[in-house]
Amino acid sequence: DDDGSGTAAVLIAADLLSRNAVNHTVRFVAFSGEEQGLLGSHEYAREASQNGDNIVGVLNGDMIGFAITSYDGSHIKIYENSASHWITVFTDNISELYYEYMGLDIIPSGSSSGSDHYSFWQYGYDAIFYHEYNLNDYYHSPEDTIEHMNISYATNCSRLMIATLAELAQAVIHREPPKKPTTSGPSSGIEGEEYEYTFKSTDPEGEEIYYYIEWGDETTSGWIGPYNSGEEVNATHTWTVKGKYEIRAQA
């Protein structure tokens, strides 16, 4: 947890954003020497200041994977200084926007000098520090192992950080649409009878799929789902007037 959890989040963020375009420069950095006095981040921030680097904001994740109770698992602390409060507000808005995907409430927790964000404060850069709600009982010990972590909580904290980063960097997400659905079922019948049809599509990223079916008689299924990629979906319909109808499906 200290700090494999934050380092993993950095690597995942780099992997995800490398697949998409961003409108601002993003640097993914893992610092050494934090436990010896913020050595790595201090040198980085000092050199950035000397070079006149325009660092808009720093998102620091340090210990984001420990939660015992459900309350712990639904809250995350954010440490800030007054100049960086806008990033806390920004990430709080992100947590509300994507709450169904991460279920985290933000707890603004004031200032802290205990992690790498502090080096950036010292050189006038805005930075916030994401930290688990309840301090890991095993940190700074040989018992700080993955068996004592809450992986679902670490995932949600990582989601919050990465979503905040993507919005700040104005990421342009390039995603392939699902494949055109196949349709199978009876091609003739009797008015007033109910008939069942099967629809199937796959998504290149393996994401869940919704379907919208037009029955050709000015009625639709509305959006139905979600369904797993490649899963066969059954839907029924009854035509009340004899005629010829074209069934169209969108995924």
Rosetta blueprint (number, residue, H / E / L):
1 D L
2 D L
3 D L
4 G H
5 S H
6 G H
7 T H
8 A H
9 A H
10 V H
11 L H
12 I H
13 A H
14 A H
15 D H
16 L H
17 L H
18 S L
19 R L
20 N L
21 A E
22 V L
23 N L
24 H L
25 T L
26 V L
27 R L
28 F L
29 V L
30 A L
31 F L
32 S L
33 G L
34 E L
35 E L
36 Q L
37 G L
38 L L
39 L H
40 G H
41 S H
42 H H
43 E H
44 Y H
45 A H
46 R H
47 E H
48 A H
49 S H
50 Q H
51 N H
52 G L
53 D L
54 N L
55 I L
56 V L
57 G L
58 V E
59 L E
60 N E
61 G E
62 D L
63 M L
64 I L
65 G L
66 F L
67 A L
68 I L
69 T L
70 S L
71 Y L
72 D H
73 G H
74 S H
75 H E
76 I E
77 K E
78 I E
79 Y E
80 E L
81 N L
82 S H
83 A H
84 S H
85 H H
86 W H
87 I H
88 T H
89 V H
90 F H
91 T H
92 D H
93 N H
94 I H
95 S H
96 E H
97 L H
98 Y L
99 Y H
100 E H
101 Y H
102 M H
103 G L
104 L L
105 D E
106 I E
107 I E
108 P E
109 S L
110 G L
111 S L
112 S L
113 S L
114 G L
115 S L
116 D L
117 H H
118 Y H
119 S H
120 F H
121 W H
122 Q H
123 Y L
124 G L
125 Y L
126 D L
127 A E
128 I E
129 F E
130 Y E
131 H E
132 E E
133 Y L
134 N L
135 L L
136 N L
137 D L
138 Y L
139 Y L
140 H L
141 S L
142 P L
143 E L
144 D L
145 T L
146 I H
147 E H
148 H H
149 M L
150 N L
151 I H
152 S H
153 Y H
154 A H
155 T H
156 N H
157 C H
158 S H
159 R H
160 L H
161 M H
162 I H
163 A H
164 T H
165 L H
166 A H
167 E H
168 L H
169 A L
170 Q L
171 A L
172 V E
173 I L
174 H L
175 R L
176 E L
177 P L
178 P L
179 K L
180 K L
181 P L
182 T E
183 T E
184 S E
185 G L
186 P L
187 S L
188 S L
189 G L
190 I L
191 E L
192 G L
193 E L
194 E E
195 Y E
196 E E
197 Y E
198 T E
199 F E
200 K E
201 S L
202 T L
203 D L
204 P L
205 E L
206 G L
207 E L
208 E L
209 I E
210 Y E
211 Y E
212 Y E
213 I E
214 E E
215 W L
216 G L
217 D L
218 E L
219 T L
220 T E
221 S E
222 G E
223 W E
224 I E
225 G E
226 P E
227 Y E
228 N L
229 S L
230 G L
231 E L
232 E L
233 V E
234 N E
235 A E
236 T E
237 H E
238 T E
239 W L
240 T L
241 V L
242 K L
243 G L
244 K L
245 Y L
246 E L
247 I L
248 R E
249 A E
250 Q E
251 A L
